[in-house]
Amino acid sequence: MTSADARPTPERVERSTTDRRLVLSGVLFGAGIAASVVDLFVLHLLLQWHHFYDLSTTEVALAADGLFHAVAWGMTVAGLFLLADARRRDAVPWGRWTGAVLAGLGGFQLLDALVNHKLLGIHQVRYDVDLLPYDLAWTGSAAVLLVAGLVVLWRTRRRA
């Protein structure tokens, strides 16, 4: 193989750009769904276990939930726009996109568990209970989703 063969062709550059957009789309969509549906809808609204920011009044907590909700849905919609753009450019390998969605779901949960729950302490999964089972379930499921997503992404990568 000569050095001329190693140079990226316009088609390879376009495919690489489309693949990056596709993966970013899935990660944003997965993180947005984790934040807006799993965390905010289920834990904040339905079960009322916590708010995004629990270190102040209920009014501040609800305002923080509203801002968090807006950002989460913004990520979800941005992910869908990137998916539409990637689909316009090329056929979508749905397995690869699914891997990115799983990585986004797990990545968001893991970031939330480590940064918001433990490092900053702005909220916990639940209050007035033994936190260990909840922390293990939240962090463990996050790690499983993230690893599963990364494995799928690795297995579905395009070969040059």
C-alpha atoms as one frame of an Amber mdcrd trajectory, in Angstrom:
protein
   0.000   0.000   0.000   1.441   3.355  -0.989   1.048   6.629   0.858  -1.381
   7.747  -1.857  -3.665   4.818  -0.910  -3.715   5.942   2.721  -5.043   9.422
   1.896  -8.713   9.897   2.684 -10.932  10.144  -0.359 -13.884  12.575  -0.385
 -16.190   9.566  -0.039 -14.314   8.307   3.069 -14.389  11.792   4.625 -18.143
  12.075   3.936 -18.810   8.629   5.447 -16.694   9.455   8.475 -18.576  12.735
   8.997 -21.931  10.995   8.577 -20.899   8.257  11.025 -19.830  10.825  13.636
 -23.165  12.631  13.225 -25.031   9.349  13.527 -23.205   8.385  16.729 -23.623
  11.894  18.201 -27.315  11.708  17.275 -27.754   8.461  19.179 -25.786   9.649
  22.206 -27.792  12.901  22.427 -31.077  11.061  21.927 -30.181   8.432  24.545
 -29.001  10.992  27.091 -32.068  13.131  26.442 -34.429  10.198  26.938 -32.571
   9.122  30.094 -32.828  12.645  31.474 -36.338  13.597  30.357 -38.203  10.296
  30.596 -36.373   8.000  33.013 -35.021  10.559  35.470 -37.356  13.526  35.234
 -40.686  11.917  34.403 -40.379   8.759  36.487 -38.234   9.813  39.479 -39.087
  13.531  39.728 -42.761  13.631  38.718 -44.307  10.177  39.041 -42.519   8.814
  42.121 -41.509  12.257  43.488 -38.291  10.845  44.939 -36.148  13.886  44.223
 -35.698  17.057  42.169 -32.737  18.112  40.073 -31.607  20.508  42.824 -32.655
  19.559  46.359 -30.508  21.946  48.403 -33.041  24.790  48.581 -36.782  25.422
  48.670 -39.443  23.468  46.799 -39.906  26.444  44.466 -36.221  26.438  43.539
 -36.301  22.642  43.093 -39.271  22.867  40.723 -37.650  25.696  38.742 -34.477
  23.601  38.450 -36.593  20.662  37.240 -38.132  22.908  34.578 -34.724  24.044
  33.303 -33.430  20.474  33.410 -36.494  19.326  31.466 -35.946  21.974  28.774
 -32.278  21.034  28.336 -33.091  17.310  28.258 -35.742  17.697  25.566 -33.381
  20.005  23.662 -30.810  17.195  23.599 -33.466  14.719  22.456 -34.656  16.961
  19.617 -31.073  17.798  18.572 -30.367  14.072  18.402 -33.372  13.553  16.139
 -32.320  16.413  13.843 -28.834  14.904  13.541 -30.413  11.520  12.818 -32.520
  13.055  10.039 -29.394  14.682   8.588 -27.426  11.423   8.743 -30.339   9.571
   7.150 -30.496  12.144   4.343 -26.792  11.595   3.617 -26.664   7.792   3.718
 -28.523   4.666   4.798 -28.651   4.467   8.575 -27.121   1.388  10.169 -29.755
   1.078  12.897 -27.664  -1.275  15.008 -24.936   1.370  15.238 -27.446   4.070
  16.141 -28.960   1.790  18.794 -25.502   1.274  20.301 -25.048   5.039  20.482
 -28.473   5.421  22.135 -27.538   2.821  24.777 -24.203   4.570  25.356 -26.034
   7.895  25.762 -28.533   6.401  28.221 -25.815   4.781  30.313 -23.438   7.719
  30.019 -26.055  10.163  31.286 -27.022   7.923  34.206 -23.385   7.370  35.171
 -22.596  11.092  34.960 -25.681  11.862  37.056 -24.760   9.239  39.664 -21.121
  10.242  40.010 -21.340  14.024  39.598 -24.799  15.074  40.823 -25.337  12.415
  43.497 -21.843  11.907  44.892 -19.491  14.736  43.905 -21.857  17.732  44.095
 -24.518  16.152  46.321 -27.297  18.239  44.736 -29.718  15.304  44.946 -29.899
  11.602  45.689 -31.933   8.879  44.003 -34.212   8.759  47.034 -34.336  10.120
  50.568 -35.019   8.663  54.018 -33.949   5.151  52.978 -30.729   3.175  52.857
 -29.082   4.669  49.743 -26.769   1.756  48.989 -29.291  -0.433  47.068 -30.505
   2.590  45.077 -26.976   3.762  44.306 -25.954   0.256  43.246 -29.031  -0.144
  41.023 -28.645   3.323  39.419 -24.882   3.147  38.929 -24.880  -0.547  38.014
 -27.583  -0.182  35.382 -25.748   2.869  34.026 -22.519   0.917  33.682 -24.294
  -2.017  32.005 -26.039   0.277  29.491 -22.854   2.202  28.760 -20.743  -0.931
  28.247 -23.459  -2.556  26.115 -23.663   0.556  23.959 -19.899   0.778  23.559
 -19.691  -2.909  22.622 -22.392  -2.462  19.977 -20.625   0.649  18.649 -17.317
  -1.216  18.498 -18.878  -4.201  16.729 -20.701  -2.034  14.182 -17.875   0.344
  13.283 -17.147   0.754   9.606 -13.910  -0.606   8.314 -11.898   1.731   6.079
